[in-house]
Amino acid sequence: MERGTGTPLPYCSVAVKHSTIGTIANGEGVFRLTRTNEEDTLMFSYIGYRAAEVAVRDIQGELVVALEKYNYELRQVEVFNDNEALYDLVLAAGEHLRSATEHRSKVFFDLSTEVDSQQVEVVESYYNGRFEGPALKELTLKNGRIGVAPLGGQYFLNLNTTAAFASLDIRAKNPNFPTTPFALNKKQLFRTYDLQVVGMHSDGTNIYHLVFEPRSGVTGTFSGELWADGSGKRIDRITLSCSACTPQPFRPVQAGPSIEKVDMRYSIFFRQDAGGDRLAHIELTYDLSYRMGDQQTRKLHTVAILRPYDLGEPFFEPIFDTPYDRSDHCQITFLPYDSVFWSLNQGLVRTDRQEAALRFFADHGALVGHKDRSFTDVDDLLFDGLYTVWSSTSRITRSTIVRSEPPSPIQGNTLAENATQARSTKVDIEATIYLDAYEGPGGYSVRSATILDVFGSRYDLPMESGTNAFLNIWFDLCEIERRRMERDLGSGTLTEEKVRTAHAETMERIERTTLRFEKETSMGKNVEAMQSWNELVLRELGLNNLALFPMLD
C-alpha cells in the first residue's frame, strides 16, 4: 500500500532477492508467495515508488508493506530542454523494444468482467507463452477454470481476450488497434505526437516520466506514458490508453448486437535482470458500450492481467489437436479438474469481490474447472458437444458423428454405382488421445483420455442393425490402447521424451487396429468377426456391445 494514505497498490511486484521466484499482488494489493525460506529477502517494487525489502525471518503474522511515493524532481530534467531530445528518446525506446530476443515461459492469466456493475465472468488460466520483448507471439493453453453467471437471461463472455493480448505488438502498426509512437519513424513521430516530460526519479539510474498525446486533428492513435532512462535502453513501464478507440479489436459473436464505444488502457511493466528488460506483466482494462438487439445498452467493464514467469521453463504442453478457431473457453470446458495442478499453481490471491462472485456463480450460473470431475463430466451449459470422450457408462451412436443427415445416402450418380462403391470410402472414423503431464513434487504425473475426433470423422453409410455396435467396439478398442499406454508410462522414470514417444506409439497402434477392425468386420457387416472383436472388448473392459446393440442376422 501507499505510505501515508494506505491506498492499495494493485499488481505490485513481489520478488525473492537473488532468485527468479516472484509474483504480483492482486487488485487489492494482497499477495501470496509460497516458495520461500527464512534466509530469503522479499523485494517490493511499484513504478513511481521507492522499492522496499523485508527479510522473511522478520515477518510475524500478516505482513503489511508501505511504499513511499517518489517526489518528482522536475528541476533535474533540464537535459531535455531541447524538445527534439524527447523524440530521440522515444525513437531509441522503440528501437530497443524491436531488438528484443525471443523467449518462452509459463504464463498466468486472470480476467474479471462486470456488466452494469454486476460480476458476470471470472477466468483464471495458465499457458505456455512465446514472447519477443513486449510482444506476445503465441499462447498455448495448459489449464484453466471459469465462473460465469447470466444477466437478464444472457451470458456475456470474453471469448478471445488472450488473442487480443497476442495481436497487439506496440512496435508495429496493427489494423485492429490505434497506433503507438513506438511503431513510427522520426518524421511520423514528429507529425503525430506531442511529447512532454512530467517528472523524474532515481534508483541509481535517472528514470524519466514522459507523456505522449496525439497532435490536434490526429486520430487512430494511443495516448500514453513512458518511464525510461535517458538512453531509452532501460524501460520500466509503458501505458497506452484511448477513449472511443478507433480502430478497436472487439466484435460481437452474434448478429444483432453492436459495440458502440470502447475505452481501453494497456500497461506493460518490465523488470530489470542480467538479460536486460524482461516483461514482468501486462494489465489490460477496457470498457464497452454494448448495444443489444432490443436497443438496450449494457456497460461492460473488464480487467485482465497476464504475467509470464519461470523464464525458459514452460509447461509440458498437452498433446491434443484442437481446431484453431476454438476459444479458450471451449478448451477449458473440456479439461478435467486437477487438484494437484491447482495446488502447485495458485496464481493471484482472489479479491473479496471475486470470491463473492464465485459463490454467486455456484448458485446462479456455472463453474467450470472449479470442482473434481471426470473428463466426461463436461458442463454443457455453455459449450455443448465440442468433444466426445470415451466412457464406460455412455455409448456413442451414428448421430454422434453425423451431426446433420446428408441429403441422401447415395454417393454416386445411380443406384448401381452406389452399390459398387466400397463401404470403406464412406466411413472415416478417427480417435485421438488427450495426454497431459506436469512435474510435481513426486516427478511427472500424467492424465489422459480417449477422444472421438468429431471434427475429423465422417460416417456416410445409412443406419444398419450393426452400426452402433461397430462404432462402440471400435471406440472401445481405442480406449484399450490408451490404457496400455498408461500402464507403460507407469513403469520406470517418466521424462517428457518418454511421454511424447508413448503417445506417438499409441496413435500408431490405434491406426493399425482401426484398419484391421474395419477390414475384418467389413465395416460392421461380418457378424462372426464382430463377435470376435466384441469378446476382446468384453475381456478387457467388461463391456458387451452386441448385447447393447444386437445385430440382425
C-alpha positions in Angstrom: 0.0 0.0 0.0 1.0 3.7 -0.3 2.7 5.1 2.8 0.7 7.8 4.4 -2.6 7.1 2.7 -3.0 3.3 3.0 -4.2 3.1 -0.6 -3.6 -0.4 -2.0 -1.1 -0.6 -4.8 -2.6 -3.1 -7.3 -0.4 -5.6 -9.0 2.7 -4.5 -7.0 5.7 -6.7 -7.9 7.0 -9.0 -5.2 10.2 -11.0 -5.7 12.7 -13.1 -3.8 16.1 -11.4 -3.9 18.8 -13.1 -5.9 16.3 -15.6 -7.4 13.8 -15.9 -10.2 10.9 -16.6 -7.7 8.3 -13.9 -7.5 4.7 -12.9 -8.0 2.4 -9.8 -8.2 -0.3 -8.6 -5.8 -3.9 -8.8 -6.7 -6.1 -5.7 -7.5 -6.4 -5.1 -3.7 -2.7 -5.2 -3.1 -2.8 -8.7 -1.5 -0.2 -11.3 -2.5 0.8 -14.9 -1.8 4.3 -16.4 -2.1 4.9 -20.0 -1.0 8.4 -20.9 -2.2 10.4 -19.0 0.4 12.6 -19.8 3.4 13.9 -17.9 6.4 17.1 -16.8 4.6 15.2 -15.1 1.8 14.6 -11.4 1.4 11.4 -10.1 -0.3 11.7 -7.1 -2.6 8.6 -4.9 -3.3 8.6 -2.5 -6.3 6.0 -0.3 -7.9 6.5 2.2 -10.6 6.8 5.7 -9.1 7.5 4.4 -5.6 10.7 3.6 -3.7 11.4 -0.1 -3.5 11.4 -1.8 -0.2 12.9 -5.0 1.2 11.7 -7.3 4.0 13.6 -10.3 5.5 11.4 -13.4 5.7 12.7 -14.2 9.2 11.4 -10.8 10.4 7.8 -11.5 9.2 5.5 -12.3 12.1 1.8 -12.6 11.3 0.3 -10.6 8.5 2.8 -8.6 6.5 1.9 -5.0 5.6 4.3 -3.2 3.4 4.0 0.6 2.8 5.9 2.1 -0.2 6.9 5.7 -0.3 5.9 7.7 -3.4 8.7 9.5 -5.2 8.7 13.3 -5.2 9.4 14.1 -8.9 12.3 16.4 -9.4 11.3 18.5 -12.4 14.3 20.8 -12.0 16.6 17.9 -12.9 15.2 17.2 -16.3 17.0 20.1 -18.0 18.8 17.5 -20.1 15.7 17.5 -22.2 15.4 21.3 -22.7 15.8 20.5 -26.4 12.4 19.1 -27.4 14.0 17.0 -30.2 15.8 15.0 -27.5 12.4 13.7 -26.3 11.6 12.4 -29.8 15.1 10.8 -29.9 14.4 9.1 -26.6 11.1 7.6 -27.8 12.7 6.5 -31.0 15.5 4.9 -29.1 13.0 3.1 -26.9 11.2 1.8 -29.9 14.5 0.6 -31.4 15.3 -1.1 -28.1 12.0 -2.9 -28.0 12.4 -4.1 -31.6 15.9 -5.6 -30.7 14.5 -7.9 -28.0 15.2 -11.6 -28.3 12.6 -14.3 -28.2 12.0 -16.4 -25.1 9.4 -18.9 -23.7 7.9 -19.1 -20.2 4.9 -20.2 -18.2 2.0 -17.6 -18.2 -0.7 -16.8 -15.7 -3.9 -15.1 -17.0 -6.6 -13.6 -14.8 -9.8 -11.9 -16.1 -12.9 -10.4 -14.4 -15.9 -8.9 -16.2 -18.7 -6.8 -14.9 -21.9 -5.8 -16.7 -23.7 -2.8 -15.3 -21.6 -3.2 -12.2 -22.6 -6.9 -11.7 -19.8 -9.5 -11.9 -20.6 -11.9 -14.7 -17.3 -13.6 -15.5 -14.1 -14.7 -13.8 -11.4 -16.6 -15.7 -8.1 -18.0 -14.3 -5.9 -19.9 -16.7 -2.3 -21.0 -17.4 -0.5 -21.1 -20.7 2.9 -21.5 -22.3 3.9 -18.2 -23.8 6.3 -17.2 -26.5 7.5 -13.6 -26.2 9.6 -11.1 -28.1 10.2 -8.2 -25.8 6.8 -6.6 -25.1 5.1 -8.7 -27.9 3.2 -11.8 -27.1 3.7 -14.1 -30.1 1.9 -17.2 -29.0 -0.2 -18.7 -26.2 -0.9 -22.4 -25.7 -3.4 -23.4 -23.1 -2.3 -25.6 -20.2 -5.3 -25.5 -17.8 -7.9 -23.1 -16.7 -11.2 -22.5 -14.8 -14.2 -20.2 -15.4 -17.0 -18.8 -13.4 -20.0 -17.2 -15.2 -23.5 -16.0 -14.4 -26.2 -14.7 -16.7 -27.6 -11.2 -16.6 -31.1 -10.7 -17.9 -31.0 -14.3 -19.2 -27.9 -13.8 -21.2 -24.2 -14.7 -20.8 -21.5 -12.1 -21.5 -18.2 -13.8 -22.3 -14.8 -12.6 -23.4 -14.0 -15.5 -25.7 -10.7 -14.3 -27.1 -9.2 -11.7 -24.8 -5.9 -13.6 -24.9 -5.9 -13.3 -28.7 -6.2 -9.6 -28.2 -3.2 -9.6 -26.0 -1.3 -11.7 -28.6 -2.2 -9.5 -31.5 -1.1 -6.2 -30.0 2.6 -5.6 -30.8 3.3 -2.0 -29.8 6.3 -1.9 -32.0 4.3 -2.2 -35.2 1.2 -0.9 -36.8 -1.9 -3.1 -36.4 -5.2 -2.5 -38.3 -7.2 -3.6 -35.1 -5.6 -1.2 -32.7 -4.7 2.5 -32.6 -1.1 3.3 -33.5 1.6 3.7 -30.8 4.7 6.1 -31.0 7.0 3.0 -30.9 5.8 1.9 -34.4 6.7 5.3 -36.1 9.8 6.7 -37.7 11.1 10.1 -36.7 9.2 12.0 -39.3 6.0 10.2 -38.5 6.5 10.7 -34.7 7.0 14.5 -35.1 3.9 14.8 -37.2 1.7 12.6 -34.9 2.7 13.2 -31.3 3.4 15.9 -28.7 5.8 14.8 -26.0 6.4 16.2 -22.6 8.5 15.2 -19.5 6.4 15.4 -16.4 8.9 14.0 -13.8 12.0 12.1 -13.0 13.2 9.8 -10.1 16.4 7.9 -9.5 17.0 4.5 -8.1 20.7 4.7 -9.1 19.6 5.4 -12.7 17.6 8.5 -13.7 14.2 7.4 -14.9 12.2 9.9 -16.8 8.4 10.0 -17.0 7.2 11.1 -20.4 3.6 11.7 -21.6 2.7 11.5 -25.3 -0.5 12.8 -26.8 -1.7 12.9 -30.4 -1.5 16.3 -32.0 -4.6 18.2 -32.8 -6.6 16.6 -35.6 -4.7 13.3 -35.4 -6.9 10.2 -35.0 -6.4 6.5 -34.7 -3.6 6.7 -32.1 -3.0 5.8 -28.5 -2.2 8.4 -25.9 0.1 7.2 -23.1 3.1 7.4 -20.8 6.7 6.1 -20.8 9.0 5.5 -17.9 12.6 5.1 -19.3 16.2 6.2 -18.8 17.8 8.9 -20.9 19.1 6.4 -23.5 15.8 4.6 -24.0 17.6 1.3 -23.3 16.0 0.8 -19.9 12.2 0.8 -19.9 10.3 0.3 -16.7 6.7 0.8 -17.9 4.6 1.8 -20.9 1.0 2.7 -20.7 -1.3 3.2 -23.7 -4.9 4.5 -23.5 -7.7 5.6 -25.8 -11.2 6.8 -25.4 -13.7 5.8 -28.1 -10.9 3.9 -29.6 -10.7 3.6 -33.4 -9.8 1.1 -34.5 -10.6 -1.5 -31.8 -10.3 -5.3 -31.8 -13.6 -6.3 -30.2 -16.5 -7.8 -32.1 -19.9 -9.3 -31.1 -20.0 -13.1 -31.8 -23.7 -12.9 -32.7 -25.6 -11.0 -35.4 -27.7 -8.2 -34.0 -25.8 -6.6 -31.1 -23.2 -4.0 -31.8 -20.3 -2.3 -29.9 -20.9 1.4 -29.8 -17.8 2.6 -27.8 -14.6 1.1 -26.5 -12.3 2.8 -23.9 -9.1 0.9 -23.4 -6.0 1.1 -21.2 -3.0 -1.2 -21.8 0.0 -1.1 -19.4 3.3 -3.1 -19.9 5.6 -3.5 -16.9 9.2 -4.5 -17.3 11.7 -5.8 -14.8 15.5 -5.5 -15.0 17.7 -8.5 -14.8 21.0 -9.8 -16.2 19.3 -10.1 -19.6 18.1 -6.5 -19.7 14.4 -5.6 -19.9 12.1 -8.6 -19.2 8.3 -8.4 -19.4 7.0 -8.5 -15.9 3.3 -8.4 -16.5 0.6 -6.7 -18.7 -2.6 -5.1 -17.5 -5.5 -4.6 -19.9 -8.6 -2.7 -18.9 -11.5 -2.0 -21.3 -15.0 -0.6 -21.1 -17.5 -1.4 -23.8 -20.9 0.1 -24.6 -22.7 -3.0 -25.9 -25.9 -2.3 -27.8 -28.3 -5.2 -27.6 -30.6 -6.3 -30.3 -33.6 -4.9 -28.3 -31.9 -1.5 -28.4 -30.9 -1.8 -24.7 -27.3 -0.8 -24.0 -25.1 -2.6 -21.4 -21.9 -1.3 -19.9 -19.2 -3.9 -19.8 -16.0 -3.4 -17.7 -13.2 -6.0 -18.0 -9.8 -6.2 -16.2 -7.3 -8.7 -17.4 -3.8 -9.5 -16.1 -1.2 -11.5 -18.0 2.0 -12.5 -16.1 4.9 -14.6 -17.6 7.1 -16.4 -15.1 9.7 -19.2 -14.9 11.6 -17.9 -17.9 12.8 -20.7 -20.1 10.8 -23.3 -18.2 7.5 -23.7 -20.0 4.9 -26.3 -19.0 4.6 -29.6 -20.7 2.1 -28.8 -23.4 -0.9 -31.2 -23.6 -0.8 -33.4 -26.6 -4.2 -32.8 -28.2 -5.1 -31.3 -31.5 -8.0 -28.9 -31.4 -9.4 -26.8 -34.2 -7.5 -23.5 -34.4 -10.6 -21.3 -34.0 -11.8 -22.9 -30.8 -11.8 -20.3 -28.0 -10.1 -20.8 -24.7 -13.5 -21.1 -23.0 -14.3 -24.1 -25.2 -11.0 -25.8 -24.4 -11.2 -25.1 -20.7 -14.7 -26.7 -20.6 -13.2 -30.0 -21.8 -10.3 -30.1 -19.3 -10.8 -32.1 -16.1 -10.2 -30.6 -12.6 -6.7 -31.4 -11.5 -6.3 -30.7 -7.7 -2.5 -31.3 -7.8 -2.0 -28.8 -10.7 -4.1 -26.1 -8.9 -2.2 -26.7 -5.6 1.1 -26.2 -7.4 -0.1 -23.2 -9.5 -2.1 -20.8 -7.3 -1.9 -17.6 -9.3 -3.1 -14.3 -7.7 -5.0 -14.2 -4.5 -8.6 -13.7 -5.3 -10.1 -10.4 -4.3 -13.1 -10.2 -2.0 -15.2 -9.3 -4.9 -14.1 -12.3 -7.0 -14.7 -14.6 -4.1 -18.2 -13.3 -3.7 -18.8 -13.6 -7.4 -17.7 -17.2 -7.5 -20.2 -18.0 -4.7 -22.9 -16.3 -6.7 -21.9 -18.2 -9.9 -22.1 -21.5 -8.0 -25.8 -20.8 -7.1 -26.9 -18.9 -10.2 -24.5 -19.6 -13.0 -21.8 -22.1 -13.9 -18.4 -23.0 -12.5 -16.1 -24.9 -15.0 -12.9 -26.4 -13.7 -13.6 -25.5 -10.0 -14.6 -28.9 -8.9 -13.5 -32.5 -9.1 -15.0 -34.1 -12.2 -14.0 -36.6 -14.8 -13.2 -35.9 -18.4 -16.7 -37.0 -19.4 -18.5 -34.7 -16.8 -18.3 -31.7 -19.1 -20.6 -28.8 -18.3 -22.6 -28.3 -21.5 -24.5 -25.3 -20.2 -22.3 -23.1 -22.4 -20.5 -25.3 -24.9 -22.4 -28.4 -26.0 -20.9 -31.3 -27.9 -17.4 -30.0 -28.6 -15.8 -33.3 -27.7 -16.9 -36.9 -27.3 -14.9 -38.6 -24.5 -14.8 -42.3 -24.0 -16.8 -43.5 -21.0 -17.9 -46.9 -19.8 -21.3 -45.5 -18.8 -22.2 -43.9 -22.1 -22.1 -45.2 -25.6 -21.8 -43.3 -28.9 -24.2 -43.7 -31.9 -24.2 -42.8 -35.5 -25.7 -39.5 -34.7 -22.6 -38.6 -32.6 -20.6 -38.4 -35.8 -23.4 -37.5 -38.3 -24.5 -34.2 -36.7 -26.8 -33.5 -39.6 -28.2 -36.1 -42.0 -26.8 -35.9 -45.5 -29.3 -35.2 -48.3 -29.0 -38.8 -49.5 -27.0 -41.9 -48.6 -26.3 -42.4 -52.3 -22.8 -41.3 -53.1 -22.8 -42.0 -56.9 -25.0 -40.8 -59.7 -27.0 -44.0 -59.8 -28.2 -46.8 -57.5 -25.9 -49.3 -59.3 -22.9 -47.0 -59.0 -23.6 -46.6 -55.3 -23.9 -50.3 -54.7 -20.5 -51.0 -56.2 -18.8 -48.2 -54.2 -16.6 -49.7 -51.4 -18.1 -49.2 -47.9 -14.7 -48.1 -46.6 -14.8 -45.0 -48.8 -17.9 -43.8 -47.0 -16.5 -44.1 -43.4 -13.6 -42.3 -41.8 -13.7 -42.6 -38.0 -10.8 -41.2 -36.1 -9.9 -41.1 -32.4 -7.2 -39.1 -30.7 -5.6 -39.4 -27.2 -5.5 -36.4 -24.9 -2.3 -36.7 -22.9 -1.1 -34.1 -20.3 1.8 -34.3 -17.9 3.1 -32.0 -15.2 6.1 -32.0 -12.9 5.2 -32.1 -9.3 7.0 -33.0 -6.0 7.0 -36.7 -6.9 8.1 -36.3 -10.5 6.0 -36.4 -13.6 2.3 -37.3 -13.5 0.1 -37.9 -16.5 -3.6 -37.7 -17.3 -5.1 -39.0 -20.5 -8.4 -39.7 -22.2 -9.7 -41.2 -25.4 -11.4 -38.7 -27.6 -13.7 -39.2 -30.6 -12.4 -36.8 -33.3 -15.9 -35.5 -34.3 -14.3 -32.8 -36.4 -12.2 -35.2 -38.4 -14.6 -38.2 -38.7 -17.5 -39.0 -41.0 -20.0 -41.8 -41.4 -21.9 -41.6 -44.7 -23.4 -45.1 -44.6 -27.1 -45.5 -43.8 -28.1 -46.7 -40.3 -28.0 -50.5 -40.1 -28.5 -53.0 -37.3 -24.8 -53.3 -36.6 -23.9 -49.6 -37.0 -23.8 -48.6 -33.3 -22.2 -51.9 -32.2 -19.5 -51.3 -34.8 -18.8 -47.8 -33.7 -18.7 -48.6 -30.0 -16.4 -51.7 -30.4 -14.0 -49.5 -32.4 -14.1 -46.7 -29.8 -13.5 -49.3 -27.0 -10.5 -50.7 -28.9 -9.0 -47.2 -28.9 -9.6 -47.0 -25.1 -7.8 -50.3 -24.6 -4.8 -48.8 -26.3 -4.9 -45.8 -24.1 -4.9 -47.9 -21.0 -2.0 -49.9 -22.4 -0.2 -46.5 -22.8 -0.8 -45.5 -19.2 0.5 -48.9 -18.0 3.7 -48.4 -20.0 4.1 -44.9 -18.6 3.5 -46.2 -15.1 6.7 -48.3 -15.2 10.1 -46.6 -14.7 11.1 -43.0 -14.5 9.0 -40.6 -16.6 10.6 -38.0 -18.8 9.0 -35.6 -21.3 10.6 -37.6 -24.2 9.1 -40.8 -22.8 5.6 -39.3 -22.5 5.7 -38.0 -26.1 7.1 -41.2 -27.5 4.4 -43.3 -25.7 1.7 -41.1 -27.2 3.0 -41.4 -30.7 3.3 -45.1 -30.5 -0.3 -45.3 -29.1 -1.6 -43.3 -32.0 0.2 -45.7 -34.5 -1.4 -48.7 -32.8 -4.8 -47.1 -32.9 -4.5 -46.5 -36.6 -3.4 -50.1 -37.3 -6.1 -51.5 -35.1 -8.8 -49.4 -36.8 -7.7 -50.5 -40.3 -7.7 -54.2 -39.2 -11.1 -53.9 -37.5 -12.7 -52.2 -40.4 -11.3 -54.8 -42.8 -12.1 -57.9 -40.8 -15.7 -56.8 -40.0 -16.4 -55.4 -43.5 -17.3 -52.1 -41.8 -19.7 -53.9 -39.3 -21.4 -56.3 -41.8 -19.5 -59.5 -40.8 -21.3 -60.9 -37.8 -18.8 -63.5 -36.9 -15.9 -61.1 -36.9 -17.9 -58.6 -34.9 -18.5 -61.3 -32.3 -14.7 -62.0 -32.1 -13.8 -58.3 -31.6 -16.7 -57.9 -29.1 -15.3 -60.7 -27.0 -11.9 -58.9 -26.8 -13.6 -55.7 -25.6 -15.6 -57.8 -23.1 -12.4 -59.3 -21.6 -10.6 -56.0 -21.4 -13.3 -53.6 -20.4 -16.2 -55.7 -19.3 -18.5 -54.2 -22.0 -20.8 -56.2 -24.2 -21.7 -54.0 -27.1 -23.6 -56.8 -29.0 -25.9 -57.2 -26.0 -26.5 -53.4 -26.0 -26.8 -53.2 -29.8 -27.9 -56.6 -31.1 -27.2 -57.4 -34.8 -29.8 -58.9 -37.0 -28.7 -61.9 -39.0 
